[in-house]
Amino acid sequence: MTPELFWLTMTALLAATMWMPFIIGVNAVGMPMPTENRPPDVSQAPPWIHRAWRAHLNLLEQFLPFAVIVLIAHLAGVSTPVTAAAAMAFFIIRVVHAIWMIAGLPVLPVRPILFTLGWVAICVIGGAVLLA
């Protein structure tokens, strides 16, 4: 397994567990379920629960392009120290972003910077693929 696939796997596991803070929070505060059997309205949730939901969605926004570009790199046989470092950085950035967001730490400028750094990591791997 290449380092890029390892970090893709770790990021997939992170994405697969990011629903937990939201669901635990919703059940812990006993949010009422709407009569239409729909998910609870996150705008009515305590702020940390709403932030957990947004952190999960935010991760999913970047996970798809990250996964696709890592898989393309793998299929193209592109694996360098730079692409491995970018994949590892992406995972670490997403963990820090989730913690920062759920904890409700100051919004600006850290969260947008972390999101941008994740995008840069994706672009680094994509650039390596295009230059190969």
MODELLER restraints for C-alpha pairs under 7 A, 6 or more apart:
rsr = mdl.restraints
at = mdl.atoms
rsr.add(forms.Gaussian(group=physical.xy_distance, feature=features.Distance(at['CA:3:A'], at['CA:84:A']), mean=5.40, stdev=0.5))
rsr.add(forms.Gaussian(group=physical.xy_distance, feature=features.Distance(at['CA:4:A'], at['CA:70:A']), mean=6.37, stdev=0.5))
rsr.add(forms.Gaussian(group=physical.xy_distance, feature=features.Distance(at['CA:4:A'], at['CA:83:A']), mean=6.93, stdev=0.5))
rsr.add(forms.Gaussian(group=physical.xy_distance, feature=features.Distance(at['CA:4:A'], at['CA:84:A']), mean=5.20, stdev=0.5))
rsr.add(forms.Gaussian(group=physical.xy_distance, feature=features.Distance(at['CA:4:A'], at['CA:87:A']), mean=5.43, stdev=0.5))
rsr.add(forms.Gaussian(group=physical.xy_distance, feature=features.Distance(at['CA:5:A'], at['CA:70:A']), mean=6.91, stdev=0.5))
rsr.add(forms.Gaussian(group=physical.xy_distance, feature=features.Distance(at['CA:7:A'], at['CA:87:A']), mean=5.81, stdev=0.5))
rsr.add(forms.Gaussian(group=physical.xy_distance, feature=features.Distance(at['CA:7:A'], at['CA:88:A']), mean=5.72, stdev=0.5))
rsr.add(forms.Gaussian(group=physical.xy_distance, feature=features.Distance(at['CA:7:A'], at['CA:91:A']), mean=6.47, stdev=0.5))
rsr.add(forms.Gaussian(group=physical.xy_distance, feature=features.Distance(at['CA:8:A'], at['CA:67:A']), mean=6.35, stdev=0.5))
rsr.add(forms.Gaussian(group=physical.xy_distance, feature=features.Distance(at['CA:11:A'], at['CA:91:A']), mean=5.71, stdev=0.5))
rsr.add(forms.Gaussian(group=physical.xy_distance, feature=features.Distance(at['CA:15:A'], at['CA:59:A']), mean=6.69, stdev=0.5))
rsr.add(forms.Gaussian(group=physical.xy_distance, feature=features.Distance(at['CA:15:A'], at['CA:60:A']), mean=6.80, stdev=0.5))
rsr.add(forms.Gaussian(group=physical.xy_distance, feature=features.Distance(at['CA:18:A'], at['CA:56:A']), mean=5.38, stdev=0.5))
rsr.add(forms.Gaussian(group=physical.xy_distance, feature=features.Distance(at['CA:19:A'], at['CA:56:A']), mean=6.36, stdev=0.5))
rsr.add(forms.Gaussian(group=physical.xy_distance, feature=features.Distance(at['CA:21:A'], at['CA:52:A']), mean=6.06, stdev=0.5))
rsr.add(forms.Gaussian(group=physical.xy_distance, feature=features.Distance(at['CA:22:A'], at['CA:49:A']), mean=5.39, stdev=0.5))
rsr.add(forms.Gaussian(group=physical.xy_distance, feature=features.Distance(at['CA:22:A'], at['CA:52:A']), mean=5.33, stdev=0.5))
rsr.add(forms.Gaussian(group=physical.xy_distance, feature=features.Distance(at['CA:22:A'], at['CA:53:A']), mean=5.57, stdev=0.5))
rsr.add(forms.Gaussian(group=physical.xy_distance, feature=features.Distance(at['CA:25:A'], at['CA:49:A']), mean=5.72, stdev=0.5))
rsr.add(forms.Gaussian(group=physical.xy_distance, feature=features.Distance(at['CA:26:A'], at['CA:49:A']), mean=6.94, stdev=0.5))
rsr.add(forms.Gaussian(group=physical.xy_distance, feature=features.Distance(at['CA:31:A'], at['CA:40:A']), mean=6.89, stdev=0.5))
rsr.add(forms.Gaussian(group=physical.xy_distance, feature=features.Distance(at['CA:32:A'], at['CA:40:A']), mean=6.85, stdev=0.5))
rsr.add(forms.Gaussian(group=physical.xy_distance, feature=features.Distance(at['CA:33:A'], at['CA:39:A']), mean=6.62, stdev=0.5))
rsr.add(forms.Gaussian(group=physical.xy_distance, feature=features.Distance(at['CA:33:A'], at['CA:40:A']), mean=5.40, stdev=0.5))
rsr.add(forms.Gaussian(group=physical.xy_distance, feature=features.Distance(at['CA:34:A'], at['CA:40:A']), mean=6.38, stdev=0.5))
rsr.add(forms.Gaussian(group=physical.xy_distance, feature=features.Distance(at['CA:42:A'], at['CA:50:A']), mean=5.53, stdev=0.5))
rsr.add(forms.Gaussian(group=physical.xy_distance, feature=features.Distance(at['CA:43:A'], at['CA:50:A']), mean=6.82, stdev=0.5))
rsr.add(forms.Gaussian(group=physical.xy_distance, feature=features.Distance(at['CA:48:A'], at['CA:102:A']), mean=5.76, stdev=0.5))
rsr.add(forms.Gaussian(group=physical.xy_distance, feature=features.Distance(at['CA:48:A'], at['CA:103:A']), mean=6.93, stdev=0.5))
rsr.add(forms.Gaussian(group=physical.xy_distance, feature=features.Distance(at['CA:48:A'], at['CA:104:A']), mean=6.76, stdev=0.5))
rsr.add(forms.Gaussian(group=physical.xy_distance, feature=features.Distance(at['CA:51:A'], at['CA:101:A']), mean=6.14, stdev=0.5))
rsr.add(forms.Gaussian(group=physical.xy_distance, feature=features.Distance(at['CA:51:A'], at['CA:102:A']), mean=5.20, stdev=0.5))
rsr.add(forms.Gaussian(group=physical.xy_distance, feature=features.Distance(at['CA:52:A'], at['CA:102:A']), mean=5.07, stdev=0.5))
rsr.add(forms.Gaussian(group=physical.xy_distance, feature=features.Distance(at['CA:55:A'], at['CA:98:A']), mean=5.45, stdev=0.5))
rsr.add(forms.Gaussian(group=physical.xy_distance, feature=features.Distance(at['CA:55:A'], at['CA:101:A']), mean=6.28, stdev=0.5))
rsr.add(forms.Gaussian(group=physical.xy_distance, feature=features.Distance(at['CA:55:A'], at['CA:102:A']), mean=6.86, stdev=0.5))
rsr.add(forms.Gaussian(group=physical.xy_distance, feature=features.Distance(at['CA:59:A'], at['CA:94:A']), mean=6.75, stdev=0.5))
rsr.add(forms.Gaussian(group=physical.xy_distance, feature=features.Distance(at['CA:66:A'], at['CA:122:A']), mean=5.63, stdev=0.5))
rsr.add(forms.Gaussian(group=physical.xy_distance, feature=features.Distance(at['CA:69:A'], at['CA:125:A']), mean=6.90, stdev=0.5))
rsr.add(forms.Gaussian(group=physical.xy_distance, feature=features.Distance(at['CA:69:A'], at['CA:126:A']), mean=6.01, stdev=0.5))
rsr.add(forms.Gaussian(group=physical.xy_distance, feature=features.Distance(at['CA:73:A'], at['CA:79:A']), mean=7.00, stdev=0.5))
rsr.add(forms.Gaussian(group=physical.xy_distance, feature=features.Distance(at['CA:73:A'], at['CA:129:A']), mean=5.67, stdev=0.5))
rsr.add(forms.Gaussian(group=physical.xy_distance, feature=features.Distance(at['CA:78:A'], at['CA:129:A']), mean=6.26, stdev=0.5))
rsr.add(forms.Gaussian(group=physical.xy_distance, feature=features.Distance(at['CA:83:A'], at['CA:124:A']), mean=6.84, stdev=0.5))
rsr.add(forms.Gaussian(group=physical.xy_distance, feature=features.Distance(at['CA:83:A'], at['CA:125:A']), mean=5.16, stdev=0.5))
rsr.add(forms.Gaussian(group=physical.xy_distance, feature=features.Distance(at['CA:86:A'], at['CA:121:A']), mean=4.87, stdev=0.5))
rsr.add(forms.Gaussian(group=physical.xy_distance, feature=features.Distance(at['CA:86:A'], at['CA:124:A']), mean=6.68, stdev=0.5))
rsr.add(forms.Gaussian(group=physical.xy_distance, feature=features.Distance(at['CA:86:A'], at['CA:125:A']), mean=6.71, stdev=0.5))
rsr.add(forms.Gaussian(group=physical.xy_distance, feature=features.Distance(at['CA:87:A'], at['CA:121:A']), mean=6.71, stdev=0.5))
rsr.add(forms.Gaussian(group=physical.xy_distance, feature=features.Distance(at['CA:89:A'], at['CA:121:A']), mean=6.92, stdev=0.5))
rsr.add(forms.Gaussian(group=physical.xy_distance, feature=features.Distance(at['CA:90:A'], at['CA:118:A']), mean=5.19, stdev=0.5))
rsr.add(forms.Gaussian(group=physical.xy_distance, feature=features.Distance(at['CA:90:A'], at['CA:121:A']), mean=5.84, stdev=0.5))
rsr.add(forms.Gaussian(group=physical.xy_distance, feature=features.Distance(at['CA:93:A'], at['CA:114:A']), mean=6.11, stdev=0.5))
rsr.add(forms.Gaussian(group=physical.xy_distance, feature=features.Distance(at['CA:93:A'], at['CA:118:A']), mean=6.33, stdev=0.5))
rsr.add(forms.Gaussian(group=physical.xy_distance, feature=features.Distance(at['CA:97:A'], at['CA:111:A']), mean=6.30, stdev=0.5))
rsr.add(forms.Gaussian(group=physical.xy_distance, feature=features.Distance(at['CA:97:A'], at['CA:114:A']), mean=6.20, stdev=0.5))
